[in-house]
Amino acid sequence: MSLFESLESSGSVSFADLFAGKGNLGDAKQHTLEEMAYLTCRGGWPRATDKSGKAALRQAFDYVDAIVNTDISRVDSVQRDPDLSIRIMKSLARLQGTQASVSAIKADLAPNAPNAVHENTVYSYVGALKKMFVVEDMPAWCPNLRCKTPVRTTDTRYFTDPSIATAALGLGPDGLMDDLKTFGFLFETLVARDLRTYAAANDGKVSHYRDKSGLECDAVMHLRDGRYGLIEVKIGGEALIADGLKKLNRLASEIDTKTMKEPAFRMIVVAEGEYAYEESDGTLICPIGCLKP
């Protein structure tokens, strides 16, 4: 479930309205950073949203236990090692929001692996996690931006819900607050989850963009008729928001309006905030607690 579905977003900013050219902004359902850490670890599991405290957080840990001990072998009738399963899930959790290759996952496993793990084995385990919809990587967006600059087409690594990553790492809300860098990556996973839900409700999809010149965007929400919006994800803070603005403006400046439409909107999604607002360049700064389809 997205935050809007679990009634933890005010829904004052609608993607349907933004694509229709209606820039309605409003108040957000406020969450402190500590509360956002809790929502990240709790996840969007329906049973968890009906509970609170440790009982809600336990849902993700129970799910991870079921994956590594039973489900990952049952999904395609291939017997897999529970220990290697959890180590691969931990590796994927550490690599959330990156375009990590299978060889990168293998390298991440190496320091704690008693025996070398073959790349084909990693492929098999990651493939099983995808079949169970535990992992849902974000594909690359390949528009006609800069035809002379090769677009990187590697998927971005994400779990379907951020709580799977925190449970695999053995982290709770306090652990995220003690490691804000990791929190930032996992907050991005939460936003990716919600954006996918909101895009699907508008018959759209979410991709990422990155080319070899360094031009990149965390998420592009695009509809079948060619309309699209550019989205950066930042946990918060003036410096990070300024970095997001710089990236979005640079990307927008490269768009060839002769062959592509201009973006319907540019947005930076942040963790905290009382309301959504618009920067002088037209970019929207939106707390995650104000979004809806």
C-alpha positions in Angstrom: 0.0 0.0 0.0 1.1 3.6 -0.7 1.0 6.2 2.0 -2.2 7.6 0.3 -3.8 4.2 0.5 -2.9 3.8 4.2 -4.3 7.3 4.9 -0.8 8.7 5.7 -0.8 11.2 2.8 -3.2 14.1 2.6 -3.4 13.7 -1.2 -3.4 17.4 -1.8 -1.1 17.1 -4.8 -2.5 14.8 -7.5 -0.4 13.5 -10.4 -3.6 13.3 -12.6 -4.0 17.1 -12.0 -0.3 17.8 -12.7 -0.5 15.9 -16.0 -3.6 17.9 -16.9 -1.8 21.2 -16.2 -3.5 21.9 -12.9 -0.8 22.9 -10.4 -2.9 22.5 -7.3 -0.7 22.5 -4.2 -1.7 22.0 -0.6 -0.9 20.9 2.9 0.8 17.7 3.6 0.1 15.1 6.3 3.1 15.9 8.3 5.6 13.3 9.4 8.8 13.9 11.3 11.9 12.3 10.1 11.6 9.8 13.0 8.0 9.0 11.9 9.2 8.6 8.3 11.9 6.1 9.5 9.1 4.1 11.2 7.0 4.1 8.1 10.0 3.0 6.0 10.6 0.1 8.4 6.9 -0.8 8.8 6.2 -0.8 5.1 2.9 -0.8 3.3 1.7 -4.3 4.3 -2.1 -4.1 5.0 -1.8 -6.1 8.2 1.0 -3.9 9.4 -0.9 -0.7 8.8 -3.6 -2.0 11.2 -1.1 -2.4 14.0 1.4 -0.1 15.8 4.8 -0.3 17.3 6.8 -3.6 17.4 3.8 -5.6 16.2 3.7 -3.6 13.0 7.4 -3.8 12.5 7.4 -7.5 13.0 5.5 -8.1 9.8 8.5 -7.4 7.5 10.8 -9.6 9.6 8.4 -12.5 9.4 8.1 -12.0 5.7 11.8 -12.1 5.1 12.1 -15.2 7.3 9.5 -16.9 5.1 11.3 -15.9 1.9 14.7 -17.2 2.9 13.5 -20.4 4.6 10.7 -21.5 2.3 9.5 -19.3 -0.5 12.7 -18.8 -2.4 13.0 -22.5 -3.0 9.3 -23.1 -3.6 8.8 -20.4 -6.3 10.5 -22.5 -9.0 11.2 -25.8 -7.2 14.9 -25.2 -6.9 16.5 -25.8 -3.5 18.3 -22.7 -2.3 20.5 -22.1 0.7 18.7 -19.9 3.4 22.1 -18.4 4.5 23.0 -17.4 0.9 19.5 -16.1 0.4 19.6 -13.7 3.3 23.1 -12.6 2.3 22.0 -11.8 -1.2 19.0 -9.9 0.1 21.3 -7.9 2.4 23.5 -7.1 -0.5 20.5 -5.9 -2.6 19.4 -3.8 0.4 22.8 -2.1 0.6 22.7 -1.5 -3.2 19.2 0.0 -3.2 18.8 2.9 -5.6 21.9 2.0 -7.7 22.4 0.4 -11.0 24.5 -2.4 -9.5 25.3 -5.3 -11.8 25.3 -9.0 -10.8 29.1 -8.8 -10.6 28.8 -5.9 -8.2 26.4 -7.9 -6.0 28.9 -10.8 -6.1 31.7 -8.5 -5.0 29.6 -7.1 -2.2 29.0 -10.7 -1.0 32.7 -11.6 -1.1 33.9 -10.2 2.2 31.5 -12.3 4.2 31.3 -15.3 2.0 33.1 -18.5 3.2 33.1 -19.7 -0.4 33.2 -17.9 -3.7 29.7 -17.4 -5.2 29.3 -17.8 -9.0 27.6 -15.1 -10.9 25.1 -17.6 -12.3 24.1 -18.4 -8.7 23.5 -14.8 -8.0 21.4 -14.5 -11.2 19.3 -17.5 -10.0 18.6 -16.1 -6.5 17.8 -12.6 -7.8 15.6 -14.1 -10.5 13.7 -16.1 -7.8 13.2 -12.9 -5.8 11.8 -11.2 -8.9 9.4 -14.0 -9.6 8.0 -13.6 -6.0 7.8 -9.8 -6.6 10.1 -9.2 -3.7 12.5 -7.3 -6.0 11.2 -4.9 -8.6 13.9 -3.1 -10.5 13.2 0.2 -12.2 13.9 0.2 -15.9 15.8 2.9 -17.8 13.9 5.6 -19.7 15.2 6.1 -23.2 13.8 9.3 -24.7 15.2 11.3 -27.5 17.1 13.8 -25.3 20.6 13.7 -26.5 20.9 11.3 -29.4 24.7 11.6 -29.5 25.1 10.6 -25.8 24.6 6.9 -25.1 21.9 6.2 -22.5 22.7 3.7 -19.8 20.0 1.1 -19.8 20.9 -0.8 -16.6 17.9 -1.1 -14.2 18.0 0.5 -10.8 17.8 -2.0 -7.9 14.7 -1.7 -5.7 12.7 -4.0 -3.4 9.0 -3.7 -3.9 8.7 -2.3 -0.3 11.5 -0.6 1.8 10.6 -2.7 4.8 12.0 -5.8 3.1 15.3 -4.0 2.9 15.3 -2.8 6.5 14.3 -6.3 7.7 17.0 -8.0 5.6 19.6 -5.6 7.2 18.1 -6.1 10.6 17.4 -2.4 11.0 14.6 -0.6 12.8 13.7 3.1 12.9 16.4 3.9 15.4 19.0 2.3 13.2 17.9 4.4 10.2 18.1 7.6 12.3 21.7 6.6 13.2 22.6 6.2 9.6 21.0 8.9 7.5 22.9 8.0 4.3 21.3 4.5 4.4 18.0 6.1 5.4 18.2 8.3 2.3 18.6 5.3 -0.1 15.7 3.4 1.6 13.5 6.5 1.6 14.1 6.5 -2.2 12.7 2.9 -2.2 9.6 4.1 -0.3 9.1 6.9 -2.8 9.6 4.5 -5.8 6.9 2.2 -4.3 4.4 5.0 -4.1 5.3 6.5 -7.5 4.7 3.2 -9.1 1.3 3.0 -7.5 0.3 6.5 -8.5 1.6 6.0 -12.1 -0.3 2.8 -12.5 -3.5 4.6 -11.5 -2.9 7.0 -14.4 -2.1 4.2 -16.8 1.6 5.2 -16.7 4.9 3.8 -15.6 8.0 4.9 -13.7 11.6 4.7 -15.0 14.9 6.2 -14.2 17.3 8.2 -16.5 21.1 8.2 -16.7 23.5 8.7 -19.6 27.2 8.5 -19.9 27.7 12.2 -19.6 26.4 12.1 -16.0 23.0 13.5 -16.8 20.5 11.6 -14.6 17.1 11.7 -12.9 15.9 9.4 -10.1 12.4 8.9 -11.6 10.5 9.7 -14.7 6.7 9.2 -14.5 5.5 8.8 -18.1 2.1 8.1 -19.7 1.2 6.3 -22.9 0.4 9.6 -24.7 3.9 10.9 -24.3 3.4 13.2 -21.3 6.0 12.8 -18.6 7.3 14.3 -15.3 10.8 14.5 -14.0 11.3 13.6 -10.3 14.2 13.7 -7.9 14.1 12.2 -4.5 15.8 13.8 -1.5 15.3 13.0 2.1 15.5 16.8 2.8 17.9 19.7 3.6 18.7 22.8 1.6 21.9 21.4 0.1 20.2 18.2 -1.2 17.2 20.1 -2.6 19.6 22.5 -4.4 21.4 19.5 -5.9 18.0 18.1 -7.0 17.1 21.4 -8.6 20.4 21.6 -10.5 19.9 18.0 -11.9 16.3 18.7 -13.0 17.2 22.0 -14.6 20.1 20.5 -16.5 18.0 17.6 -17.7 15.2 19.8 -18.8 17.6 22.1 -20.7 18.7 19.1 -22.8 15.2 18.2 -24.1 14.8 18.7 -27.8 11.3 20.3 -27.9 11.1 19.7 -31.7 10.9 15.9 -31.1 9.6 15.7 -27.5 7.1 17.4 -25.3 8.3 19.5 -22.5 7.9 17.8 -19.1 4.4 18.3 -17.6 6.1 19.0 -14.2 9.4 18.8 -12.4 9.3 17.7 -8.8 11.5 17.0 -5.8 10.0 14.6 -3.3 11.2 15.1 0.3 10.5 13.3 3.6 9.3 16.2 5.7 7.3 19.4 5.2 4.1 21.1 6.1 3.0 21.7 2.5 4.0 21.5 -1.1 5.4 24.7 -2.8 6.8 25.9 -6.1 10.3 27.2 -6.6 11.0 30.2 -8.8 11.9 28.0 -11.7 8.6 26.1 -11.5 9.9 23.0 -9.8 7.6 21.6 -7.2 8.9 20.6 -3.7 6.5 18.0 -2.4 6.6 16.1 0.9 5.8 12.4 0.3 2.9 13.0 2.7 0.9 15.1 0.2 0.9 12.9 -2.9 -1.9 10.9 -4.5 -2.7 9.5 -8.0 
